[in-house]
Amino acid sequence: MLTAIGETLLAQIGNPTPETPPLADKIMTMVRWLTWFAILSGILAIIFAGGKFAWEKWTGGAMTSPKMIAGAMVGGVIATSAGTIMNALVAA
């Protein structure tokens, strides 16, 4: 397409229609599995730390398990809200 003498439009890009990327369904399945794994591992960490807390209380050992419980809870909150956090960051 010529707009004036000596000026040439080299490429014209149309408005493409959005398409799903290849393997999108498999990637979403993997993300769902990883989400379930993160939630399950957090629950198991809280159960383990609770058992360790009871054992330390029973035997009178050093109390390190409250840190484990707090860490598991903070990690669980971050893991389950990761999607919301990413949506907020990308939209900004």
Gaussian input, Z-matrix of N, CA and C with variables (Angstrom, degrees):
# hf/3-21g

backbone

0 1
 N
 C     1     B1
 C     2     B2     1     A1
 N     3     B3     2     A2     1     D1
 C     4     B4     3     A3     2     D2
 C     5     B5     4     A4     3     D3
 N     6     B6     5     A5     4     D4
 C     7     B7     6     A6     5     D5
 C     8     B8     7     A7     6     D6
 N     9     B9     8     A8     7     D7
 C    10    B10     9     A9     8     D8
 C    11    B11    10    A10     9     D9
 N    12    B12    11    A11    10    D10
 C    13    B13    12    A12    11    D11
 C    14    B14    13    A13    12    D12
 N    15    B15    14    A14    13    D13
 C    16    B16    15    A15    14    D14
 C    17    B17    16    A16    15    D15
 N    18    B18    17    A17    16    D16
 C    19    B19    18    A18    17    D17
 C    20    B20    19    A19    18    D18
 N    21    B21    20    A20    19    D19
 C    22    B22    21    A21    20    D20
 C    23    B23    22    A22    21    D21
 N    24    B24    23    A23    22    D22
 C    25    B25    24    A24    23    D23
 C    26    B26    25    A25    24    D24
 N    27    B27    26    A26    25    D25
 C    28    B28    27    A27    26    D26
 C    29    B29    28    A28    27    D27
 N    30    B30    29    A29    28    D28
 C    31    B31    30    A30    29    D29
 C    32    B32    31    A31    30    D30
 N    33    B33    32    A32    31    D31
 C    34    B34    33    A33    32    D32
 C    35    B35    34    A34    33    D33
 N    36    B36    35    A35    34    D34
 C    37    B37    36    A36    35    D35
 C    38    B38    37    A37    36    D36
 N    39    B39    38    A38    37    D37
 C    40    B40    39    A39    38    D38
 C    41    B41    40    A40    39    D39
 N    42    B42    41    A41    40    D40
 C    43    B43    42    A42    41    D41
 C    44    B44    43    A43    42    D42
 N    45    B45    44    A44    43    D43
 C    46    B46    45    A45    44    D44
 C    47    B47    46    A46    45    D45
 N    48    B48    47    A47    46    D46
 C    49    B49    48    A48    47    D47
 C    50    B50    49    A49    48    D48
 N    51    B51    50    A50    49    D49
 C    52    B52    51    A51    50    D50
 C    53    B53    52    A52    51    D51
 N    54    B54    53    A53    52    D52
 C    55    B55    54    A54    53    D53
 C    56    B56    55    A55    54    D54
 N    57    B57    56    A56    55    D55
 C    58    B58    57    A57    56    D56
 C    59    B59    58    A58    57    D57
 N    60    B60    59    A59    58    D58
 C    61    B61    60    A60    59    D59
 C    62    B62    61    A61    60    D60
 N    63    B63    62    A62    61    D61
 C    64    B64    63    A63    62    D62
 C    65    B65    64    A64    63    D63
 N    66    B66    65    A65    64    D64
 C    67    B67    66    A66    65    D65
 C    68    B68    67    A67    66    D66
 N    69    B69    68    A68    67    D67
 C    70    B70    69    A69    68    D68
 C    71    B71    70    A70    69    D69
 N    72    B72    71    A71    70    D70
 C    73    B73    72    A72    71    D71
 C    74    B74    73    A73    72    D72
 N    75    B75    74    A74    73    D73
 C    76    B76    75    A75    74    D74
 C    77    B77    76    A76    75    D75
 N    78    B78    77    A77    76    D76
 C    79    B79    78    A78    77    D77
 C    80    B80    79    A79    78    D78
 N    81    B81    80    A80    79    D79
 C    82    B82    81    A81    80    D80
 C    83    B83    82    A82    81    D81
 N    84    B84    83    A83    82    D82
 C    85    B85    84    A84    83    D83
 C    86    B86    85    A85    84    D84
 N    87    B87    86    A86    85    D85
 C    88    B88    87    A87    86    D86
 C    89    B89    88    A88    87    D87
 N    90    B90    89    A89    88    D88
 C    91    B91    90    A90    89    D89
 C    92    B92    91    A91    90    D90
 N    93    B93    92    A92    91    D91
 C    94    B94    93    A93    92    D92
 C    95    B95    94    A94    93    D93
 N    96    B96    95    A95    94    D94
 C    97    B97    96    A96    95    D95
 C    98    B98    97    A97    96    D96
 N    99    B99    98    A98    97    D97
 C   100   B100    99    A99    98    D98
 C   101   B101   100   A100    99    D99
 N   102   B102   101   A101   100   D100
 C   103   B103   102   A102   101   D101
 C   104   B104   103   A103   102   D102
 N   105   B105   104   A104   103   D103
 C   106   B106   105   A105   104   D104
 C   107   B107   106   A106   105   D105
 N   108   B108   107   A107   106   D106
 C   109   B109   108   A108   107   D107
 C   110   B110   109   A109   108   D108
 N   111   B111   110   A110   109   D109
 C   112   B112   111   A111   110   D110
 C   113   B113   112   A112   111   D111
 N   114   B114   113   A113   112   D112
 C   115   B115   114   A114   113   D113
 C   116   B116   115   A115   114   D114
 N   117   B117   116   A116   115   D115
 C   118   B118   117   A117   116   D116
 C   119   B119   118   A118   117   D117
 N   120   B120   119   A119   118   D118
 C   121   B121   120   A120   119   D119
 C   122   B122   121   A121   120   D120
 N   123   B123   122   A122   121   D121
 C   124   B124   123   A123   122   D122
 C   125   B125   124   A124   123   D123
 N   126   B126   125   A125   124   D124
 C   127   B127   126   A126   125   D125
 C   128   B128   127   A127   126   D126
 N   129   B129   128   A128   127   D127
 C   130   B130   129   A129   128   D128
 C   131   B131   130   A130   129   D129
 N   132   B132   131   A131   130   D130
 C   133   B133   132   A132   131   D131
 C   134   B134   133   A133   132   D132
 N   135   B135   134   A134   133   D133
 C   136   B136   135   A135   134   D134
 C   137   B137   136   A136   135   D135
 N   138   B138   137   A137   136   D136
 C   139   B139   138   A138   137   D137
 C   140   B140   139   A139   138   D138
 N   141   B141   140   A140   139   D139
 C   142   B142   141   A141   140   D140
 C   143   B143   142   A142   141   D141
 N   144   B144   143   A143   142   D142
 C   145   B145   144   A144   143   D143
 C   146   B146   145   A145   144   D144
 N   147   B147   146   A146   145   D145
 C   148   B148   147   A147   146   D146
 C   149   B149   148   A148   147   D147
 N   150   B150   149   A149   148   D148
 C   151   B151   150   A150   149   D149
 C   152   B152   151   A151   150   D150
 N   153   B153   152   A152   151   D151
 C   154   B154   153   A153   152   D152
 C   155   B155   154   A154   153   D153
 N   156   B156   155   A155   154   D154
 C   157   B157   156   A156   155   D155
 C   158   B158   157   A157   156   D156
 N   159   B159   158   A158   157   D157
 C   160   B160   159   A159   158   D158
 C   161   B161   160   A160   159   D159
 N   162   B162   161   A161   160   D160
 C   163   B163   162   A162   161   D161
 C   164   B164   163   A163   162   D162
 N   165   B165   164   A164   163   D163
 C   166   B166   165   A165   164   D164
 C   167   B167   166   A166   165   D165
 N   168   B168   167   A167   166   D166
 C   169   B169   168   A168   167   D167
 C   170   B170   169   A169   168   D168
 N   171   B171   170   A170   169   D169
 C   172   B172   171   A171   170   D170
 C   173   B173   172   A172   171   D171
 N   174   B174   173   A173   172   D172
 C   175   B175   174   A174   173   D173
 C   176   B176   175   A175   174   D174
 N   177   B177   176   A176   175   D175
 C   178   B178   177   A177   176   D176
 C   179   B179   178   A178   177   D177
 N   180   B180   179   A179   178   D178
 C   181   B181   180   A180   179   D179
 C   182   B182   181   A181   180   D180
 N   183   B183   182   A182   181   D181
 C   184   B184   183   A183   182   D182
 C   185   B185   184   A184   183   D183
 N   186   B186   185   A185   184   D184
 C   187   B187   186   A186   185   D185
 C   188   B188   187   A187   186   D186
 N   189   B189   188   A188   187   D187
 C   190   B190   189   A189   188   D188
 C   191   B191   190   A190   189   D189
 N   192   B192   191   A191   190   D190
 C   193   B193   192   A192   191   D191
 C   194   B194   193   A193   192   D192
 N   195   B195   194   A194   193   D193
 C   196   B196   195   A195   194   D194
 C   197   B197   196   A196   195   D195
 N   198   B198   197   A197   196   D196
 C   199   B199   198   A198   197   D197
 C   200   B200   199   A199   198   D198
 N   201   B201   200   A200   199   D199
 C   202   B202   201   A201   200   D200
 C   203   B203   202   A202   201   D201
 N   204   B204   203   A203   202   D202
 C   205   B205   204   A204   203   D203
 C   206   B206   205   A205   204   D204
 N   207   B207   206   A206   205   D205
 C   208   B208   207   A207   206   D206
 C   209   B209   208   A208   207   D207
 N   210   B210   209   A209   208   D208
 C   211   B211   210   A210   209   D209
 C   212   B212   211   A211   210   D210
 N   213   B213   212   A212   211   D211
 C   214   B214   213   A213   212   D212
 C   215   B215   214   A214   213   D213
 N   216   B216   215   A215   214   D214
 C   217   B217   216   A216   215   D215
 C   218   B218   217   A217   216   D216
 N   219   B219   218   A218   217   D217
 C   220   B220   219   A219   218   D218
 C   221   B221   220   A220   219   D219
 N   222   B222   221   A221   220   D220
 C   223   B223   222   A222   221   D221
 C   224   B224   223   A223   222   D222
 N   225   B225   224   A224   223   D223
 C   226   B226   225   A225   224   D224
 C   227   B227   226   A226   225   D225
 N   228   B228   227   A227   226   D226
 C   229   B229   228   A228   227   D227
 C   230   B230   229   A229   228   D228
 N   231   B231   230   A230   229   D229
 C   232   B232   231   A231   230   D230
 C   233   B233   232   A232   231   D231
 N   234   B234   233   A233   232   D232
 C   235   B235   234   A234   233   D233
 C   236   B236   235   A235   234   D234
 N   237   B237   236   A236   235   D235
 C   238   B238   237   A237   236   D236
 C   239   B239   238   A238   237   D237
 N   240   B240   239   A239   238   D238
 C   241   B241   240   A240   239   D239
 C   242   B242   241   A241   240   D240
 N   243   B243   242   A242   241   D241
 C   244   B244   243   A243   242   D242
 C   245   B245   244   A244   243   D243
 N   246   B246   245   A245   244   D244
 C   247   B247   246   A246   245   D245
 C   248   B248   247   A247   246   D246
 N   249   B249   248   A248   247   D247
 C   250   B250   249   A249   248   D248
 C   251   B251   250   A250   249   D249
 N   252   B252   251   A251   250   D250
 C   253   B253   252   A252   251   D251
 C   254   B254   253   A253   252   D252
 N   255   B255   254   A254   253   D253
 C   256   B256   255   A255   254   D254
 C   257   B257   256   A256   255   D255
 N   258   B258   257   A257   256   D256
 C   259   B259   258   A258   257   D257
 C   260   B260   259   A259   258   D258
 N   261   B261   260   A260   259   D259
 C   262   B262   261   A261   260   D260
 C   263   B263   262   A262   261   D261
 N   264   B264   263   A263   262   D262
 C   265   B265   264   A264   263   D263
 C   266   B266   265   A265   264   D264
 N   267   B267   266   A266   265   D265
 C   268   B268   267   A267   266   D266
 C   269   B269   268   A268   267   D267
 N   270   B270   269   A269   268   D268
 C   271   B271   270   A270   269   D269
 C   272   B272   271   A271   270   D270
 N   273   B273   272   A272   271   D271
 C   274   B274   273   A273   272   D272
 C   275   B275   274   A274   273   D273

   B1=1.4404
   B2=1.5216
   B3=1.2688
   B4=1.4588
   B5=1.5223
   B6=1.3244
   B7=1.4540
   B8=1.5209
   B9=1.3141
   B10=1.4612
   B11=1.5196
   B12=1.2660
   B13=1.4514
   B14=1.5250
   B15=1.3180
   B16=1.4521
   B17=1.5255
   B18=1.3281
   B19=1.4643
   B20=1.5172
   B21=1.3162
   B22=1.4545
   B23=1.5203
   B24=1.2947
   B25=1.4532
   B26=1.5167
   B27=1.3435
   B28=1.4577
   B29=1.5197
   B30=1.2969
   B31=1.4655
   B32=1.5154
   B33=1.2749
   B34=1.4488
   B35=1.5186
   B36=1.3167
   B37=1.4602
   B38=1.5138
   B39=1.3144
   B40=1.4500
   B41=1.5282
   B42=1.2944
   B43=1.4418
   B44=1.5322
   B45=1.3360
   B46=1.4636
   B47=1.5285
   B48=1.3036
   B49=1.4611
   B50=1.5232
   B51=1.3339
   B52=1.4601
   B53=1.5247
   B54=1.3063
   B55=1.4623
   B56=1.5250
   B57=1.3175
   B58=1.4590
   B59=1.5244
   B60=1.3224
   B61=1.4544
   B62=1.5243
   B63=1.3199
   B64=1.4615
   B65=1.5265
   B66=1.3002
   B67=1.4629
   B68=1.5241
   B69=1.3183
   B70=1.4620
   B71=1.5217
   B72=1.3358
   B73=1.4605
   B74=1.5262
   B75=1.3215
   B76=1.4685
   B77=1.5311
   B78=1.3289
   B79=1.4664
   B80=1.5253
   B81=1.3241
   B82=1.4593
   B83=1.5257
   B84=1.3319
   B85=1.4657
   B86=1.5175
   B87=1.3268
   B88=1.4583
   B89=1.5241
   B90=1.3349
   B91=1.4692
   B92=1.5236
   B93=1.3237
   B94=1.4677
   B95=1.5205
   B96=1.3381
   B97=1.4640
   B98=1.5287
   B99=1.3240
   B100=1.4663
   B101=1.5241
   B102=1.3306
   B103=1.4632
   B104=1.5249
   B105=1.3244
   B106=1.4642
   B107=1.5278
   B108=1.3194
   B109=1.4633
   B110=1.5200
   B111=1.3228
   B112=1.4629
   B113=1.5238
   B114=1.3258
   B115=1.4596
   B116=1.5203
   B117=1.3254
   B118=1.4638
   B119=1.5237
   B120=1.3198
   B121=1.4665
   B122=1.5246
   B123=1.3228
   B124=1.4662
   B125=1.5165
   B126=1.3330
   B127=1.4633
   B128=1.5241
   B129=1.3334
   B130=1.4664
   B131=1.5236
   B132=1.3288
   B133=1.4681
   B134=1.5194
   B135=1.3154
   B136=1.4666
   B137=1.5260
   B138=1.3251
   B139=1.4615
   B140=1.5327
   B141=1.3341
   B142=1.4584
   B143=1.5235
   B144=1.3285
   B145=1.4663
   B146=1.5260
   B147=1.3330
   B148=1.4666
   B149=1.5116
   B150=1.3344
   B151=1.4610
   B152=1.5189
   B153=1.3218
   B154=1.4674
   B155=1.5259
   B156=1.3316
   B157=1.4626
   B158=1.5324
   B159=1.3320
   B160=1.4650
   B161=1.5239
   B162=1.3270
   B163=1.4685
   B164=1.5288
   B165=1.3150
   B166=1.4677
   B167=1.5249
   B168=1.3108
   B169=1.4663
   B170=1.5278
   B171=1.3248
   B172=1.4726
   B173=1.5183
   B174=1.3375
   B175=1.4634
   B176=1.5203
   B177=1.3157
   B178=1.4589
   B179=1.5122
   B180=1.3136
   B181=1.4640
   B182=1.5173
   B183=1.3236
   B184=1.4655
   B185=1.5310
   B186=1.3031
   B187=1.4676
   B188=1.5296
   B189=1.3279
   B190=1.4629
   B191=1.5285
   B192=1.3144
   B193=1.4605
   B194=1.5287
   B195=1.3376
   B196=1.4684
   B197=1.5253
   B198=1.3281
   B199=1.4684
   B200=1.5249
   B201=1.3316
   B202=1.4645
   B203=1.5308
   B204=1.3321
   B205=1.4665
   B206=1.5249
   B207=1.3317
   B208=1.4741
   B209=1.5275
   B210=1.3372
   B211=1.4672
   B212=1.5158
   B213=1.3380
   B214=1.4670
   B215=1.5214
   B216=1.3292
   B217=1.4669
   B218=1.5255
   B219=1.3162
   B220=1.4683
   B221=1.5318
   B222=1.3184
   B223=1.4608
   B224=1.5168
   B225=1.3332
   B226=1.4555
   B227=1.5158
   B228=1.3190
   B229=1.4630
   B230=1.5225
   B231=1.3242
   B232=1.4658
   B233=1.5263
   B234=1.3332
   B235=1.4632
   B236=1.5263
   B237=1.3319
   B238=1.4572
   B239=1.5228
   B240=1.3239
   B241=1.4613
   B242=1.5219
   B243=1.3226
   B244=1.4706
   B245=1.5292
   B246=1.3161
   B247=1.4632
   B248=1.5205
   B249=1.3235
   B250=1.4588
   B251=1.5252
   B252=1.3240
   B253=1.4670
   B254=1.5225
   B255=1.3227
   B256=1.4610
   B257=1.5290
   B258=1.3269
   B259=1.4692
   B260=1.5148
   B261=1.3329
   B262=1.4596
   B263=1.5339
   B264=1.3268
   B265=1.4562
   B266=1.5231
   B267=1.3249
   B268=1.4640
   B269=1.5242
   B270=1.3243
   B271=1.4686
   B272=1.5228
   B273=1.3405
   B274=1.4686
   B275=1.5032
   A1=108.52
   A2=116.86
   A3=121.94
   A4=108.77
   A5=115.96
   A6=119.49
   A7=111.05
   A8=117.65
   A9=122.42
   A10=106.54
   A11=116.70
   A12=120.04
   A13=108.57
   A14=116.80
   A15=121.82
   A16=114.64
   A17=119.11
   A18=121.54
   A19=108.59
   A20=115.73
   A21=120.86
   A22=109.27
   A23=115.56
   A24=120.74
   A25=107.11
   A26=116.52
   A27=120.51
   A28=112.44
   A29=117.62
   A30=119.68
   A31=109.39
   A32=114.72
   A33=119.67
   A34=107.21
   A35=115.85
   A36=121.17
   A37=108.11
   A38=115.27
   A39=120.33
   A40=110.75
   A41=116.49
   A42=122.56
   A43=108.17
   A44=117.66
   A45=118.85
   A46=111.89
   A47=115.30
   A48=119.96
   A49=108.50
   A50=117.76
   A51=120.05
   A52=111.53
   A53=115.36
   A54=122.21
   A55=108.55
   A56=115.96
   A57=118.75
   A58=108.84
   A59=117.14
   A60=119.08
   A61=111.21
   A62=116.46
   A63=118.47
   A64=110.46
   A65=116.56
   A66=125.02
   A67=113.22
   A68=118.82
   A69=121.53
   A70=111.45
   A71=117.12
   A72=119.32
   A73=111.33
   A74=117.39
   A75=120.21
   A76=111.30
   A77=116.46
   A78=119.90
   A79=109.91
   A80=117.68
   A81=120.43
   A82=111.02
   A83=117.57
   A84=120.51
   A85=110.10
   A86=117.49
   A87=121.02
   A88=111.48
   A89=116.87
   A90=120.46
   A91=110.31
   A92=117.00
   A93=119.74
   A94=111.29
   A95=117.04
   A96=120.33
   A97=110.74
   A98=117.50
   A99=120.38
   A100=111.68
   A101=117.14
   A102=120.53
   A103=110.51
   A104=116.13
   A105=119.41
   A106=111.15
   A107=116.95
   A108=120.31
   A109=110.92
   A110=118.09
   A111=121.43
   A112=110.85
   A113=117.17
   A114=120.29
   A115=110.61
   A116=116.76
   A117=120.66
   A118=111.99
   A119=116.67
   A120=118.69
   A121=111.25
   A122=118.00
   A123=120.30
   A124=112.23
   A125=116.22
   A126=120.31
   A127=110.29
   A128=116.79
   A129=120.05
   A130=111.49
   A131=117.46
   A132=120.28
   A133=110.79
   A134=117.44
   A135=120.00
   A136=110.76
   A137=117.76
   A138=120.97
   A139=110.42
   A140=117.36
   A141=120.94
   A142=111.28
   A143=116.54
   A144=120.07
   A145=110.81
   A146=117.45
   A147=120.29
   A148=111.72
   A149=116.66
   A150=120.29
   A151=111.76
   A152=116.46
   A153=120.34
   A154=110.64
   A155=116.34
   A156=120.78
   A157=110.38
   A158=116.66
   A159=120.58
   A160=110.79
   A161=117.41
   A162=120.64
   A163=110.99
   A164=117.55
   A165=120.68
   A166=110.56
   A167=117.22
   A168=120.91
   A169=109.99
   A170=116.53
   A171=121.71
   A172=111.16
   A173=117.03
   A174=120.73
   A175=112.93
   A176=118.43
   A177=121.33
   A178=113.11
   A179=117.81
   A180=122.18
   A181=111.77
   A182=114.64
   A183=121.02
   A184=109.24
   A185=116.32
   A186=121.20
   A187=110.37
   A188=117.13
   A189=121.43
   A190=111.42
   A191=117.71
   A192=120.11
   A193=114.64
   A194=121.69
   A195=117.36
   A196=113.02
   A197=117.31
   A198=119.97
   A199=110.47
   A200=116.27
   A201=120.28
   A202=110.61
   A203=116.28
   A204=120.00
   A205=110.06
   A206=116.16
   A207=119.46
   A208=110.80
   A209=117.34
   A210=120.74
   A211=112.24
   A212=116.37
   A213=119.98
   A214=111.04
   A215=116.20
   A216=118.52
   A217=111.91
   A218=117.49
   A219=120.67
   A220=109.88
   A221=116.71
   A222=120.06
   A223=112.39
   A224=117.61
   A225=121.59
   A226=112.35
   A227=116.19
   A228=120.10
   A229=109.84
   A230=117.07
   A231=120.43
   A232=110.89
   A233=117.22
   A234=120.65
   A235=111.99
   A236=117.30
   A237=118.60
   A238=112.69
   A239=117.74
   A240=119.58
   A241=112.65
   A242=117.75
   A243=120.84
   A244=111.59
   A245=117.44
   A246=120.26
   A247=111.97
   A248=116.48
   A249=120.59
   A250=110.93
   A251=116.19
   A252=120.53
   A253=110.38
   A254=117.34
   A255=121.01
   A256=111.39
   A257=117.74
   A258=120.11
   A259=111.17
   A260=116.89
   A261=120.10
   A262=111.05
   A263=117.14
   A264=120.59
   A265=112.03
   A266=116.55
   A267=120.40
   A268=110.60
   A269=117.58
   A270=121.24
   A271=111.57
   A272=117.08
   A273=119.54
   A274=112.68
   D1=127.06
   D2=179.06
   D3=-101.09
   D4=128.03
   D5=179.27
   D6=-99.46
   D7=-31.65
   D8=177.76
   D9=-156.39
   D10=173.40
   D11=-179.22
   D12=-68.38
   D13=123.55
   D14=177.60
   D15=90.84
   D16=-11.02
   D17=178.43
   D18=-107.13
   D19=127.85
   D20=-178.73
   D21=-126.45
   D22=135.55
   D23=174.99
   D24=-86.36
   D25=113.72
   D26=-173.13
   D27=-79.23
   D28=-37.02
   D29=-178.54
   D30=-144.78
   D31=144.11
   D32=176.17
   D33=-127.61
   D34=122.39
   D35=-178.20
   D36=-102.75
   D37=126.02
   D38=178.66
   D39=-82.27
   D40=-174.03
   D41=178.00
   D42=-94.01
   D43=99.61
   D44=-175.52
   D45=-73.14
   D46=150.87
   D47=176.36
   D48=-84.55
   D49=139.53
   D50=-178.93
   D51=-67.94
   D52=141.26
   D53=177.98
   D54=-130.42
   D55=150.96
   D56=174.67
   D57=-72.86
   D58=140.77
   D59=179.60
   D60=-68.28
   D61=159.23
   D62=177.82
   D63=-63.33
   D64=142.34
   D65=179.45
   D66=64.16
   D67=21.92
   D68=-178.89
   D69=-63.41
   D70=-38.95
   D71=-179.46
   D72=-66.58
   D73=-36.95
   D74=178.49
   D75=-70.50
   D76=-36.53
   D77=178.04
   D78=-66.82
   D79=-41.69
   D80=178.58
   D81=-65.07
   D82=-36.79
   D83=175.57
   D84=-62.85
   D85=-42.62
   D86=178.45
   D87=-63.71
   D88=-40.60
   D89=178.94
   D90=-64.66
   D91=-40.16
   D92=177.67
   D93=-64.04
   D94=-41.99
   D95=177.47
   D96=-63.26
   D97=-42.37
   D98=178.75
   D99=-65.01
   D100=-35.28
   D101=176.67
   D102=-64.51
   D103=-45.55
   D104=177.32
   D105=-62.30
   D106=-39.90
   D107=178.75
   D108=-63.83
   D109=-41.66
   D110=179.40
   D111=-64.28
   D112=-42.85
   D113=179.31
   D114=-66.35
   D115=-44.50
   D116=179.71
   D117=-63.71
   D118=-42.27
   D119=179.01
   D120=-66.81
   D121=-34.21
   D122=175.55
   D123=-65.02
   D124=-42.95
   D125=178.16
   D126=-63.55
   D127=-43.62
   D128=178.45
   D129=-64.48
   D130=-35.87
   D131=178.06
   D132=-65.96
   D133=-39.39
   D134=177.87
   D135=-67.42
   D136=-40.77
   D137=177.74
   D138=-63.96
   D139=-44.82
   D140=178.95
   D141=-62.44
   D142=-44.76
   D143=-179.74
   D144=-65.97
   D145=-35.57
   D146=176.09
   D147=-64.74
   D148=-42.14
   D149=176.31
   D150=-64.29
   D151=-41.02
   D152=177.97
   D153=-66.27
   D154=-37.13
   D155=177.39
   D156=-61.41
   D157=-44.65
   D158=177.99
   D159=-64.11
   D160=-41.19
   D161=179.48
   D162=-65.03
   D163=-42.43
   D164=178.64
   D165=-65.04
   D166=-37.81
   D167=177.99
   D168=-66.65
   D169=-40.30
   D170=-177.63
   D171=-68.49
   D172=-43.68
   D173=-175.70
   D174=-90.80
   D175=-11.38
   D176=-179.42
   D177=77.04
   D178=25.86
   D179=-179.86
   D180=-79.11
   D181=-176.65
   D182=179.13
   D183=-66.76
   D184=139.09
   D185=-176.77
   D186=-91.04
   D187=86.17
   D188=176.81
   D189=-103.50
   D190=-13.30
   D191=-175.25
   D192=-70.58
   D193=-28.00
   D194=176.28
   D195=-59.37
   D196=-33.55
   D197=175.55
   D198=-65.67
   D199=-37.84
   D200=179.28
   D201=-65.02
   D202=-42.28
   D203=179.93
   D204=-64.40
   D205=-46.00
   D206=179.73
   D207=-62.68
   D208=-41.83
   D209=178.88
   D210=-63.65
   D211=-40.43
   D212=179.00
   D213=-66.42
   D214=-38.30
   D215=179.47
   D216=-69.55
   D217=-42.01
   D218=178.01
   D219=-64.91
   D220=-43.42
   D221=177.60
   D222=-62.45
   D223=-37.42
   D224=177.41
   D225=-65.53
   D226=-40.74
   D227=178.58
   D228=-64.51
   D229=-43.89
   D230=179.58
   D231=-65.64
   D232=-42.95
   D233=-177.85
   D234=-65.89
   D235=-40.56
   D236=-177.78
   D237=-79.11
   D238=-20.87
   D239=178.89
   D240=-103.03
   D241=11.88
   D242=-177.83
   D243=-61.75
   D244=-39.43
   D245=179.56
   D246=-63.89
   D247=-42.51
   D248=178.98
   D249=-66.27
   D250=-40.42
   D251=178.70
   D252=-63.07
   D253=-45.07
   D254=-179.74
   D255=-65.30
   D256=-39.34
   D257=177.31
   D258=-62.90
   D259=-38.57
   D260=179.04
   D261=-68.21
   D262=-38.24
   D263=-179.56
   D264=-71.30
   D265=-40.39
   D266=-178.24
   D267=-71.22
   D268=-37.19
   D269=-177.75
   D270=-71.70
   D271=-23.70
   D272=-176.54
   D273=-76.10

